[in-house]
Amino acid sequence: MTPDYSKIAGTLLLVGGVQFVIALIIAEAIYPNYSVSANYISDLGVWSKPSAAIFNPSISLFGLTVLASSYFILKQFKNRAIAVLFALAGAGALGVGVFPENTFLVNGIPVIHSISALIAFVIGGIAAVAAYKYTKPPFKVISVILGAATLTATVLFFTTRDYGYLGLGVGGMERMMAYPTLLWIISLGGYLLGNYSD
């Protein structure tokens, strides 16, 4: 019996994404005076805060599920480039959890954490755009829109600081980078479970 690689990949993406969304909400709720506008998402992972015990394991698990899904996506779609995008995005998310923003500082900058987050955001957005190659309408259009939203927000994140991040604040703009791809990963999980079922 041939393994159903799409179902395995879909399950990994759906479970990993949903658990992270729930953990993110809990972490924000227990972080003292947390602001989605003024605080970075990764502030939740600073180990001196009560939210870290929830945020860091959850985003690490999310990264691991995306990373693991890359193998099954390769098996299903026979497309090495797509699989590599998933592997890199998953590794980036894993790095965010393993190296919180208050670790490995160079001149006050969390180098490993920042690189990991940027990889997760940018590569995740590219993976969503690239999904048009192996998904069907209308989901392929939705994928491109969500991926483009992440990539556009990434550009705005680095160019609108002097304008208050267009009124969203640093945390709000960072969420415009993260949320479209996160929601896409969850949606893709459901798509793979539904469109390639027996």
VENKAFEN-V978053 format. One record per backbone hydrogen bond with DSSP energy under -1.0 kcal/mol. NH is the residue of the N-H (numbers start at 1). CO is the residue of the C=O. E is the energy in kcal/mol with one decimal. If there is no record, write none. Layout:
BEGIN
nh->NH co->CO e->E
nh->NH co->CO e->E
END
This chain:
BEGIN
nh->5 co->3 e->-1.4
nh->8 co->4 e->-1.7
nh->9 co->5 e->-2.6
nh->10 co->6 e->-2.8
nh->11 co->7 e->-2.4
nh->12 co->8 e->-2.3
nh->13 co->9 e->-2.4
nh->14 co->10 e->-2.6
nh->15 co->11 e->-2.7
nh->16 co->12 e->-2.4
nh->17 co->13 e->-2.4
nh->18 co->14 e->-2.5
nh->19 co->15 e->-2.3
nh->20 co->16 e->-1.4
nh->21 co->17 e->-2.1
nh->22 co->18 e->-2.2
nh->23 co->19 e->-2.4
nh->24 co->20 e->-2.7
nh->25 co->21 e->-2.0
nh->26 co->22 e->-2.1
nh->27 co->23 e->-2.9
nh->28 co->24 e->-2.4
nh->29 co->25 e->-1.7
nh->30 co->26 e->-1.7
nh->31 co->27 e->-1.1
nh->34 co->31 e->-1.5
nh->39 co->35 e->-2.4
nh->44 co->41 e->-1.8
nh->45 co->42 e->-1.7
nh->46 co->43 e->-1.3
nh->49 co->46 e->-2.5
nh->52 co->49 e->-1.5
nh->54 co->51 e->-1.4
nh->55 co->51 e->-3.0
nh->56 co->52 e->-1.8
nh->58 co->54 e->-1.6
nh->59 co->55 e->-2.8
nh->60 co->56 e->-1.9
nh->61 co->57 e->-2.3
nh->62 co->58 e->-2.4
nh->63 co->59 e->-2.4
nh->64 co->60 e->-2.3
nh->65 co->61 e->-2.5
nh->66 co->62 e->-2.2
nh->67 co->63 e->-2.6
nh->68 co->64 e->-2.9
nh->69 co->65 e->-2.0
nh->71 co->68 e->-1.0
nh->73 co->69 e->-2.6
nh->74 co->70 e->-2.0
nh->75 co->71 e->-1.9
nh->76 co->72 e->-2.1
nh->77 co->73 e->-2.8
nh->78 co->74 e->-2.0
nh->83 co->79 e->-1.9
nh->84 co->80 e->-2.4
nh->85 co->81 e->-1.9
nh->86 co->82 e->-1.9
nh->87 co->83 e->-2.4
nh->88 co->84 e->-2.7
nh->89 co->85 e->-2.5
nh->90 co->86 e->-2.6
nh->91 co->87 e->-2.4
nh->92 co->88 e->-2.4
nh->93 co->89 e->-2.2
nh->94 co->90 e->-2.4
nh->95 co->91 e->-2.3
nh->96 co->92 e->-1.6
nh->97 co->93 e->-1.4
nh->98 co->94 e->-2.3
nh->99 co->95 e->-2.4
nh->103 co->100 e->-1.7
nh->106 co->109 e->-2.5
nh->109 co->106 e->-1.5
nh->111 co->104 e->-1.0
nh->111 co->109 e->-1.8
nh->114 co->110 e->-3.1
nh->115 co->111 e->-2.5
nh->116 co->112 e->-2.4
nh->117 co->113 e->-2.6
nh->118 co->114 e->-2.3
nh->119 co->115 e->-2.4
nh->120 co->116 e->-2.4
nh->121 co->117 e->-2.6
nh->122 co->118 e->-2.7
nh->123 co->119 e->-2.0
nh->124 co->120 e->-1.2
nh->125 co->121 e->-2.2
nh->126 co->122 e->-2.3
nh->127 co->123 e->-2.7
nh->128 co->124 e->-1.8
nh->129 co->125 e->-2.0
nh->130 co->126 e->-2.7
nh->132 co->129 e->-1.4
nh->133 co->130 e->-2.0
nh->134 co->131 e->-1.3
nh->135 co->131 e->-1.3
nh->140 co->136 e->-1.5
nh->142 co->138 e->-2.0
nh->143 co->139 e->-2.7
nh->144 co->140 e->-1.8
nh->145 co->141 e->-2.2
nh->146 co->142 e->-2.6
nh->147 co->143 e->-2.7
nh->148 co->144 e->-2.7
nh->149 co->145 e->-2.1
nh->150 co->146 e->-1.9
nh->151 co->147 e->-2.3
nh->152 co->148 e->-2.7
nh->153 co->149 e->-2.4
nh->154 co->150 e->-1.9
nh->155 co->151 e->-1.7
nh->156 co->152 e->-2.4
nh->157 co->153 e->-2.3
nh->158 co->154 e->-1.2
nh->160 co->156 e->-1.8
nh->163 co->160 e->-1.4
nh->164 co->161 e->-1.7
nh->165 co->160 e->-2.7
nh->168 co->165 e->-1.9
nh->169 co->164 e->-1.8
nh->171 co->37 e->-2.7
nh->173 co->169 e->-2.5
nh->174 co->170 e->-2.0
nh->175 co->171 e->-1.9
nh->176 co->172 e->-1.3
nh->178 co->174 e->-2.1
nh->179 co->175 e->-2.9
nh->182 co->178 e->-2.3
nh->183 co->179 e->-3.0
nh->184 co->180 e->-1.9
nh->185 co->181 e->-2.5
nh->186 co->182 e->-1.8
nh->187 co->183 e->-2.5
nh->188 co->184 e->-3.3
nh->189 co->185 e->-2.0
nh->190 co->186 e->-1.8
nh->191 co->187 e->-2.6
nh->192 co->188 e->-2.9
nh->193 co->189 e->-1.7
nh->194 co->190 e->-2.1
nh->195 co->191 e->-3.1
END
